Amino acid sequence: MSHEILVNPANSLELQTLCTKCHAPLGHYTAFYKGQPHYTLADLSIDSLGKSGVSCHGCHGVKDSASLGSLFTGHLPYDTNRVVYGPFTTPMVVRCNCM
């Protein structure tokens, strides 16, 4: 990211926002849910949710999609209905307060 910002300084906010979509997905998504237009490294540095990095729900909350393996631009289709996706048809139920 630092190299991209160095080469394209005028796009710094957009570049940081794009990168945090995958590298700090829960903090990023929460910030956008609350109306923030960008989620930058400065935002991440003071956000405990973002600092948790890529948690379980960061990946398992993405809608079951045939195109998931081909998404490399940070456009992750999150399911906001508290659904968790994975390879098991009858997973063990685990309760947590993370969602």
N, C-alpha and C positions, 0 to 999 in steps of 0.2 A: 504494500500500500504506500509506503514512504516513497518508493521509486515512482509510482504512478502520480503521486501528488507533486513530486519534484518536477516531473515532465509536464504535468497538466495542473499547475497551481490554481487556475481559475475554476477547476472542477473539484476542488478539495472536498467540499461538503457532499457532493454527489458520490464521489469515490468512497469516502468513509461510510456513507449510508449503504452503498452497494455491498461493501465488504462485511459490514456488521450483520447483514441479513443472514449470512451463513455462519460467521464466526462468533456471533453473540446473538443468536436468534430470539431468545426469550426477552432479553432487554430491548432489542430492536423492535420486535413486534409490539411489546407493551408500550413503548414510547409512541409508536404510530397510532395505537389504539387510543392513547390519551391525547392525540392531536399534534404531536411534534412533527414538523416537516422533515427533520433530519435526525439521525442517530450517529453521532461522531465518537471519536476516541475520547474526547473530553467528557461526553455524556457517559460513555462506558466506564471511565475511570472513577465515577462517583455512583455507579449503579450496581448494587449488590446482585441483582438478578442477572444483569448482563455479564458481570464478572464470573458467574458460574459457568460461563462458556457454553458449550453445546451439551445440554442436559439430555436426558432420555426423551423428553417431550419435544426437544428441538428437532429430532428426526422422526419419532413415532407419532407426532401430531400432524405430519404432512399427509394430506389426503392420498388414499391408495390410488396410484396413478401409473399407467403403463409408461408414461414419459419421465418418471422420476429420475431414472438413471441418466437422462440426457439433459437435465437442468443444471447448468453451470453458471448461471447469471444471477443467482440469488432470488429468483422468482419462485418461492416455495408456496404451494397451495395449501396453507394450513386449514384444518377443519376446526371451526370455532364452536363445535357442538360437544366438546369434551370427549371426543372419540380418540382412542389410541390404536394405532395400526401396527401390525407386526405379522410374523410368519405363522403364528399359531392360531388354530381355529377355536380352541377352548383354553385360553390362557388362565393361569391362576389369578384371581382377583387380588390386587394389592392396593390398599388405600394409602394415599398420601395427601398432604396439604399443599402440594406444589402447583396444582391447577386451579 
